[in-house]
Amino acid sequence: MKTYDRRAGRFYDPNAIEAGGGPAPDAVKLLTVEQVAERLACSPSKVYRMARTGLMPSVKVGGSVRVSSLELAEWIGRGCR
C-alpha cells in the first residue's frame, strides 16, 4: 500500500528505503517465510529456524516473520553467512 507524502508531493511505499534513509518507491519488498522457502528450495520450518537463530536476516512484523528481499539477496551473495 502506498502512502502520500504531502511535503514531498508524491506517493511512496513506507516499506521501501533508499540509500539516503528516506522512502523509495518499490525498492524493497518484505517476503513471507513461504516465499523465502520457495526461493531457497527448502522448507518453511528451516527458514523459521534460520531466522530465529539469527543465521538469516529477518524482522518480526506483528507476530509474523518477514525477510527483506534486498537483505535476502545480499545474504545469498555473501554465501549465506
C-alpha positions in Angstrom: 0.0 0.0 0.0 1.4 3.4 -0.9 1.2 6.4 1.3 1.0 10.1 0.2 3.7 12.4 1.5 2.2 15.9 1.4 5.6 17.6 2.0 7.2 15.8 -0.9 4.1 15.9 -3.0 4.3 12.2 -4.0 3.3 8.7 -3.2 5.8 6.2 -1.7 5.9 2.7 -0.3 6.6 3.0 3.5 8.3 -0.4 3.5 10.9 0.7 1.0 14.1 2.5 2.0 16.6 4.2 -0.3 20.3 4.8 0.4 19.7 8.3 1.8 17.4 6.9 4.5 14.1 8.1 3.0 11.5 6.1 1.3 12.0 5.0 -2.3 9.2 3.7 -4.5 9.0 -0.1 -4.5 12.7 -0.5 -3.6 12.4 -3.3 -1.0 9.7 -5.9 -0.5 9.2 -7.9 2.7 8.9 -11.6 1.8 6.9 -14.2 3.8 8.6 -17.3 5.1 6.8 -19.3 2.4 8.2 -17.1 -0.4 11.7 -17.3 1.1 11.5 -21.1 1.4 10.4 -21.3 -2.3 13.4 -19.1 -3.4 15.8 -21.2 -1.3 14.2 -24.5 -2.2 13.9 -25.5 1.4 11.1 -26.0 4.0 9.4 -23.1 5.8 10.4 -24.7 9.1 14.1 -24.4 8.1 13.5 -20.7 7.2 11.9 -20.1 10.6 14.9 -21.8 12.3 17.5 -19.8 10.4 15.6 -16.6 11.3 15.1 -17.5 14.9 18.8 -18.3 15.4 20.0 -15.2 13.6 21.6 -17.1 10.7 19.3 -15.3 8.2 18.4 -11.6 8.4 14.8 -11.2 9.3 12.3 -8.9 11.1 9.1 -9.6 13.0 6.0 -7.7 11.8 3.3 -8.3 14.4 3.6 -12.0 15.0 4.9 -12.8 11.5 8.5 -13.3 10.4 9.4 -11.3 7.2 12.6 -11.1 5.2 13.7 -8.1 3.2 14.1 -9.1 -0.5 17.2 -6.8 -0.6 18.8 -8.4 2.5 18.0 -11.9 1.3 19.8 -11.2 -2.0 22.8 -9.7 -0.1 22.8 -12.7 2.3 22.8 -15.2 -0.6 25.5 -13.2 -2.3 27.7 -13.5 0.8 27.3 -17.3 0.6 24.5 -17.4 3.2 26.7 -16.1 6.0 
